[in-house]
Amino acid sequence: MGGEGVKFDAWGYGVNTSSDDCVSAINAYYRQVLSYGRKRSVILEAVDRDGDCVLANILAAHYLCSADPSRSPSCFQAAKSRLEQATPYEKAVFNAVSSLISDNRDDEAAFELHQKLLKDFPKDLVSLKRAQILCFYMGRADLSLNLVEQVLPENQQENYVYGMLAFPLLELGRMAEAEKAAKKGFEINNEDCWAQHALCHVFQYECHFKEAVDFMEACSPSWSSCSSFMLTHNWWHVALCYLEGHSPIKNVLDIYDNCIWKELERPDAVPAEVYLNALGLLLRLHVRGHINVYEERLKVLVSRLTDQKTWYIEWHLDLLILWALAYSGELSKAEELFNGLKSRLSKMSKKKQSFMHRGILLAEAMFDYGRGKYEQALKVLGPDFDANNCKMIGASDEQLDVFNEVWFVMLLSTGQATKGISFTCLFAVQTSCGFFFF
């Protein structure tokens, strides 16, 4: 029950506000987060409607951390200053979100606060999504799965929850269960882009590339309202299916030109999110020997990547930028980016430095690989490299696969064919498919 000034959000949890419009904007923000929508800025309308609302302010502070960092502290302070008047739910969200946006962020502590929040308020699927993203960057699909299984009894028929169940199952290699969960999510809402995405992962793992393309292209009209990342990432999957299914290379380039790069023409596009998927695709084309068809596109992309505004947003993106800059001859810029990554690493806690160790080694190797120093790069990675041990860069198994391919190319290029052939056989067993280049 709510007291005076308490209203209820979409989950049925109390929010201390007298403004119906504030709660409506909060609920709209929930929908945007869960659907990977491109209008998450709607949370700022909640603050406009009630500048005293703790929930509106702390959610806005979290959104602004990436969208406009200079404005985030004022929303955080507004939430903190009114915490005594907040409901128990708002206080729990405040504590969990605060742990994520802290300058001295401790991922394990942040996870524990989200776990507690979800134990007390299990219908809050936005906090579940936030916690799962945290687990993704921790490389802990097991914890991500534990969280969604913890709240599932309270959300049996809820929209979006089964897509969130499917993804950690994918990352743990439990493909049959992931497929079942993704199909359940698709059945509840056939426009759930995260459930669609999970089903595409399953198709790719099983090497059913035509089925994946047909399915995703049929779903693609529902992606127009998705964020730059989700829109271009789903198209990235389609492009990979064309590439791995031995379709004409023109099909892959058409996806790049018309479905990934073209996103930049939209006024609300987020360039870094587009660059991540554009680079991921161009690197695949590179390792598979299609240099002649992509180099002009890479030159155009690199002309934008020299702008430091695109640096230090995501480790995964930085690694791809390192390769692109080095390969394109922008060596001073590449070295500057790499030195910046090392500097950021040195400022982390000893525990975090240890955690990110493989990530910085992979960054160094991609710098060396880009400038053709294959033997040096192989020494950095070591003889037993496996990209799946590099999840701390913030990449899925499917995104990490290309770094295994890079390693394989370097082995062949340095005369280590025997080890390369052994790796190919192992890769084929792990993916149920063959190796798809040359």
Buried (B, 14 or more C-beta within 10 A) or exposed (E): EEEEBBBBBBBEBBBBBBBEEBBBBBBBBBBBBBBBBBBBBBBBBBBEBBBBBBBBBBBBBBBBBEBEEEBBEBBBEBBBEBBEEBBEBBBBBBBBBBBBBEEEBBBEEBBEBBBEBBEEBBBBBBBBBBBBBBBBBBBBBEBBBEBBEBBBEBBEEBBBBBBBBBBBBBBBEBBEBBBBBBBBBBEBBEBBBBBBBBBBBBBBBBBBBEBBBBBBBEBBEBBEBBBBBBBBBBBBBBBBBBBBBEBEBEBBBEBBEEBBBBBBEEEEBBBBBBBBBBBBBBBBBBBBEBEEEBBEBBEEBBEBBBEEEBBBBBBBBBBBBBBBBBBBEBBEBBBBBBEBBEEBBEEEEEEBEEBBEBBBBBBBBBBBBBBEBBEBBBEBBEEEBBBBEBBBBBBBBBBBBBBBBBBBBBBBBBEBEEBBBEBBEEBEEBBEBEBBBE
